[in-house]
Structure formats: C-alpha cells, structure tokens
Amino acid sequence: MEVQSSRLEAVVQQIGEAVLATTDTVDRLSAQVDALAAQVQQQGYQIFALSDAVQTLAENQDSALERIGRLTEALQRLVAAIEETDEPHP
C-alpha cells in the first residue's frame, strides 16, 4: 500500500510540475502575442501615415503637371509670337 501511495504521490507531483511548466509557457506566449499585437498596431499607424504621404505626393505631382502644362502652352504662345515678329512683312 505504501509503494502504491508513493507512486501516486510521484505522479501527482509530476502532474503539478507539468501544470506549472505549462502555465509558465502560456504566460510567455501571451506576452509574445501582446508584443506582436503592439507591433502590428504600430505598423498599421505607419502604413496609414505612409498612404497619407503618398496621397499628398500624388496630389502635388498632379498640381505640378498641370502647372507644367500651362507653362508649356505659354512658352508655345511666346515662341509663336516671336516667330511672327521675325517673319519679314511685305
């Protein structure tokens, strides 16, 4: 009976140690998941800021292209006016 009790005690002790080890592992995994969640959230903020910057850049590029188009038209009119004045008049 004493041998059986001793074996039972050893099994219970092993189960307790396994539960403690599992609890520690779960706690570490939980901390890692929390850290990953914080990183994902931070990356989400960075992606939002980046997309906002890209949108601003695209808007600025559209504006610059429009101004270049107007400048090109003005230069073409200027060249045409200069060419008119250079033409000999009868």
C-alpha positions in Angstrom: 0.0 0.0 0.0 2.8 2.3 0.9 4.5 1.7 -2.5 1.3 2.5 -4.3 0.8 5.7 -2.3 4.4 6.7 -3.0 3.9 6.1 -6.8 0.6 8.1 -6.7 2.4 10.9 -4.9 5.1 10.9 -7.5 2.5 11.0 -10.3 0.7 13.9 -8.6 4.0 15.7 -8.2 4.8 15.3 -11.9 1.4 16.5 -12.9 1.8 19.5 -10.7 5.2 20.3 -12.2 3.8 19.9 -15.7 0.9 22.2 -14.9 3.4 24.8 -13.6 5.6 24.5 -16.7 2.6 24.8 -19.0 1.4 27.8 -17.1 4.8 29.5 -17.5 4.8 28.6 -21.2 1.3 30.1 -21.7 2.4 33.2 -19.8 5.4 33.7 -22.1 3.4 33.0 -25.2 0.8 35.5 -24.0 3.5 38.2 -23.5 4.8 37.5 -27.0 1.3 37.7 -28.5 0.8 41.1 -26.7 4.2 42.3 -28.1 3.2 41.2 -31.6 -0.2 42.9 -31.4 1.5 46.1 -30.4 3.9 45.8 -33.3 1.1 45.2 -35.7 -0.8 48.2 -34.4 2.3 50.4 -34.8 2.8 49.1 -38.3 -0.9 49.9 -39.0 -0.2 53.5 -37.9 2.9 53.6 -40.1 1.0 52.3 -43.1 -1.7 54.9 -42.6 0.9 57.7 -42.4 2.7 56.3 -45.5 -0.5 56.1 -47.5 -1.4 59.7 -46.5 2.1 60.8 -47.6 1.7 59.0 -50.9 -1.7 60.6 -51.5 -0.2 64.1 -50.8 2.7 63.4 -53.1 0.3 62.3 -55.9 -1.8 65.4 -55.4 1.4 67.6 -55.6 2.5 65.8 -58.7 -0.9 66.4 -60.4 -0.6 70.0 -59.5 2.9 70.3 -60.8 2.0 68.5 -64.1 -0.9 71.0 -64.5 1.4 73.9 -64.0 4.0 72.4 -66.4 1.2 72.1 -69.0 0.2 75.7 -68.6 3.8 76.8 -68.7 4.3 74.8 -71.9 1.3 76.4 -73.5 2.6 79.9 -72.5 6.0 79.1 -74.0 4.5 77.8 -77.2 2.5 81.1 -77.5 5.6 83.1 -76.8 7.6 81.2 -79.4 4.8 81.7 -81.9 4.7 85.4 -81.1 8.5 85.7 -81.6 8.3 83.8 -84.8 5.6 86.2 -86.1 7.8 89.2 -85.3 10.8 87.5 -87.1 8.8 86.9 -90.3 9.5 89.5 -92.9 6.5 91.7 -93.6 6.0 92.9 -97.3 
